[in-house]
Amino acid sequence: MKLGVHIRKEETQFVVHSRANRLWLLLFDSADAETPTREIEMTGGPLWHTTVSGVHSGTLYLYRTDAVPEQWLLDPYARAVHFSRSWGESAGIEPGQHIRTGRHFPKGIITDDHFDWRGEKRPETPLEKTIIYEAHLRGLTGGGTYLDFIEKIPHLQSLGITAVEFMPVMEFNELEFLLEGAARKHLLNFWGYSTLAFFAPMSRYAASREPGAAITEFKTLVKALHNAGIEVILDIVFNHTAEGPFNGPVYSFRGLDEPAYYMIKPDGTYPDWSGCGNTFNCNHPIAKQLIVDCLKYWAQEMHVDGFRFDLATVLCRDPDGELLEHPPVIKAIEAEPALKKIKLIAEAWDALGGYQVGSFPGKRFSDWNGRFRDDVRRFWNEGETIGLLATRLAGSADLYQHNGGSPLKSINFVTSHDGFTLADLVSYAIRHNEANGEENRDGEKQNNSVNFGFEGPTDEETICARRLKQQKNLLATLFLSRGVPMLTAGDEFGRTQSGNNNAYCQDNGISRVDWSFLEKNRELFEFTRQLIALRKKHPALCSGKFYTGEGDVEWIGEEGLSVDWQHDRALGMHIKGKDELLILINNEAVDLSFELPEGNWNLILSTDPLAGSSASSNSVFLVPAHSVCVLGE
């Protein structure tokens, strides 16, 4: 029997896993019902099941067990969830009181899979041609919905994006801080890294309040993106759930089979390897099956093209916290035929200190290259020397070349949702997270950022010009490097979070993209478009192979000298072959000249408006201070 709810002609089958001694199905006749209209005791165990006649799509349901009869439980396999309120609405909810039953407890919804996919064209973009755009659905749309996001597709097309990586869109409770009743009770969980139901799209991202509407609206968005040539990647959070620490709220997993779903210490408490109160027992057979079934559902039924696994190192641990060489859940994901063409991306670290960038055990997984982010920032913002930057430009062979890896294992990024925006990275020397209610203790302390002499916004022209050029330098490095580039939404036009580098709880102007910046910072947007177009035009920049140094690349020092890898802050990278390019980087405080290889070179792109336009064979090209120039024949 398959877990979940399955409509079969005139009957509907319910199947759920639980170690309880007795278990009941609860059916409700309305979304706001305080009590069920029917209770049906199920048979079996631990695979409990029952078949009910006259139950149709749209019916709401829950479970309860004999262990805690007064606690309602969501089906872990529920494909849709309904809350009897809109986003952020808290009327009738008591701060500090976790909800166990009643109209405010989330209910599962019986669904059918009907959707008109006719006319859809799945892009199936090769990884080497992928340009990822990380976005928060509500943030990008200014508090909007799945359908509102469709209005932003022309912007993504004009930019050259090939894949949107959505921050969590699986059902979560944005009021969880209110239910905790602590200092953050006035704030919302905006990001959504606190999953209630892994199979269900976030219901309050739907325009319609109708139970189950989120499924149709999400599919509509996916179809629209696909027909625009843009893939959909979901940020999925299997490392923990919304049920918090061992004494936290109960919604589903803890009430059904706590040891199957959570890591548990001998004293009954939870190890917190996620940093969020609990750790999902990903390699237990039951939890492993749920993870694989969930991925299959989103790939097959919802037409999702890829997944980014939050704190993926948690998926590699055994109950003692030791890292497994061959984690069963990773093997199962990679072996699943339904996921054969799906893009798999790991955030290859966790809160226990595991760091697997370049060594994540999955053969098919790429991973967020945190080393790329840090080394690029240190070079441009802190004056580090050229050696590590060259390694990142060339695809991070030091991390990925072993065991037959390729640059495509590396998801390159300079910023992400987690940290400063690009504009803030060059405007703030320290974080400013006071609005989060944690006395500015939260968020990354070491950001490798710079403010160019003034903290925060300023009208001083020299500082503004320097900040603009620095944003261009960072973007140029991102898109000129081998690997798969990821751009954070709004960075293409200088979006700011006013120095907040951990805006997980800010459902306001801090997190919402201000689209007026698109016109205000049109120059930066056009530069980003130009960069992406340049990358797409030159296959050498996105090759899935590492440079060998044997006729494919030559490193050039300033003024005809050899590169001093330990001291130089300037470098020429001559990409040879049919697709020749010359990338000149200067992070010194003075202009520097480079002797050009033989050929007729023309300036294609520069981060400095004062750079020259062309240079003849064997001549010298002057690269302005703190800038990048790209030349082609």
BELUR-V32638 format. One record per run of one state. SS is the DSSP state (@ for helix, = for strand, . for the rest). FROM is the first residue (numbers start at 1). TO is the last residue. If there is no record, write none. Layout:
SS_FROM_TO, SS_FROM_TO
This chain:
._1_3, =_4_8, ._9_10, =_11_18, ._19_22, =_23_28, ._29_37, =_38_41, ._42_42, =_43_44, ._45_45, =_46_53, ._54_59, =_60_65, ._66_72, =_73_73, ._74_80, =_81_82, ._83_106, =_107_109, ._110_126, @_127_129, ._130_131, =_132_135, ._136_136, @_137_140, ._141_145, @_146_150, ._151_152, @_153_159, ._160_162, =_163_166, ._167_169, =_170_172, ._173_175, @_176_180, ._181_194, =_195_201, ._202_202, @_203_205, ._206_212, @_213_227, ._228_230, =_231_236, ._237_252, @_253_261, =_262_262, ._263_279, =_280_280, ._281_284, @_285_300, ._301_305, =_306_309, ._310_311, @_312_316, =_317_317, ._318_322, =_323_323, ._324_327, @_328_335, ._336_336, @_337_339, ._340_342, =_343_346, ._347_348, =_349_349, ._350_354, =_355_355, ._356_365, =_366_368, ._369_369, @_370_382, ._383_385, @_386_393, ._394_396, @_397_400, ._401_401, @_402_404, ._405_406, @_407_409, =_410_412, ._413_421, @_422_425, ._426_433, @_434_436, ._437_460, @_461_480, ._481_483, =_484_488, ._489_490, @_491_493, ._494_516, @_517_520, ._521_521, @_522_537, ._538_538, @_539_542, ._543_552, =_553_556, ._557_557, @_558_560, ._561_569, =_570_575, ._576_580, =_581_586, ._587_591, =_592_595, ._596_600, =_601_606, ._607_613, =_614_615, ._616_619, =_620_623, ._624_626, =_627_632, ._633_633
